[in-house]
Amino acid sequence: MGRILLVEDEVFIAEMIEEALEDRGFQVRSAHTDRSAYAILDDEAHAFTLLIADVNLGVGTSGFDVARRARELNPELRVIYISGHAAHLQKMGVADSIMFPKPFYPEELADQVVALLQG
C-alpha cells in the first residue's frame, strides 16, 4: 500500500500508531527525534509515500521543519501532522498537508491515512 515515515517523540504513542498502520497493510519506519528523521530522509526520502509528523518533537526542530526538509527531498510526499495545537498549520505547515488533532485513537489516524492514499 505504501511506506510511511512516522516521526513521534513519544515511543508508546509511536508504537500504537505503527501497529494500527501495519494492521492496514502499510510499512512503517519510525523516528523518535528530529535528528533520526533527517538521517532517514537523507537516505530514503523517495521511498516514502507519506510522512506523519508530530509537531512538537521535544528537543530540536519541529515536525514542521522535518516536513519542509522531506518535501525538499521528495516533493510528492504527502504529509499529516499530529498535534494538540492545530493553530499554526496554515502559517507553518507545508502545502497540501493535513492536521490530525490529538488526542485520537490510532485506528482513526489509520483510517485517515487509508482515505488519503487511496482517494
Helices and strands as residue ranges (DSSP letters): E 3-7, H 11-23, E 27-31, H 34-44, G 45-47, E 50-54, H 63-73, E 78-83, H 89-92, E 98-101, H 106-118
